[in-house]
Amino acid sequence: MTTHNNDKEHTVLYQWDCTQCGKQVEVVRKIADREVPPDEPCELCGCDDFKRAITASAFALLGGGWF
């Protein structure tokens, strides 16, 4: 997660899948804009219909003491 010091808005990397060819696209958006699809059409097929993908979190608790 990236924090902008000026406005304290958080951004997250979201993954979208093209509904026609399945190409995966990553887009950085504010959390409030999480449902806004990519601005550009698919590079492979030109389709502008995307479905947001559900991806695994990169969050991990490492070290001792986590039960």
C-alpha positions in Angstrom: 0.0 0.0 0.0 1.3 3.4 -0.9 0.7 6.6 1.2 0.8 10.0 -0.4 2.1 12.5 2.2 0.1 15.4 0.7 -3.4 14.1 1.0 -3.0 10.9 3.1 -5.0 8.9 0.5 -4.0 5.2 0.2 -3.6 3.5 -3.1 -3.8 -0.2 -3.8 -2.8 -2.4 -6.7 -5.9 -4.1 -8.2 -5.9 -6.8 -10.8 -8.5 -7.0 -13.6 -9.2 -9.7 -16.1 -10.3 -9.0 -19.7 -13.7 -10.7 -20.1 -13.0 -11.5 -23.8 -9.4 -12.9 -23.8 -8.6 -13.2 -20.1 -5.5 -11.0 -20.2 -4.6 -9.8 -16.7 -4.1 -6.0 -16.1 -2.9 -4.4 -12.9 -4.1 -0.9 -12.0 -3.2 1.4 -9.1 -6.3 3.0 -7.6 -7.5 4.8 -4.4 -9.4 2.4 -2.2 -12.5 4.5 -2.8 -12.1 3.8 -6.6 -11.7 0.1 -6.3 -14.6 -0.7 -8.7 -13.3 1.6 -11.4 -12.1 -0.6 -14.3 -8.9 0.1 -16.3 -8.8 3.3 -18.3 -7.4 1.7 -21.5 -8.9 -1.1 -23.5 -7.2 -4.6 -23.5 -3.8 -4.6 -25.3 -4.5 -8.0 -26.9 -8.0 -7.8 -28.1 -9.2 -4.2 -27.7 -12.1 -5.1 -25.4 -13.0 -2.6 -22.8 -14.9 -4.9 -20.5 -13.0 -6.1 -17.4 -13.8 -8.1 -14.3 -12.0 -7.4 -11.1 -10.0 -10.4 -10.0 -9.8 -11.7 -6.5 -6.1 -12.2 -5.5 -4.2 -13.4 -2.5 -3.0 -10.8 0.0 0.8 -10.2 0.3 0.3 -9.7 4.1 2.3 -12.2 6.2 3.0 -12.5 9.9 6.6 -13.6 10.3 8.7 -14.5 13.3 7.8 -15.9 16.7 4.8 -15.0 18.8 2.0 -15.4 16.2 -0.4 -18.1 17.2 
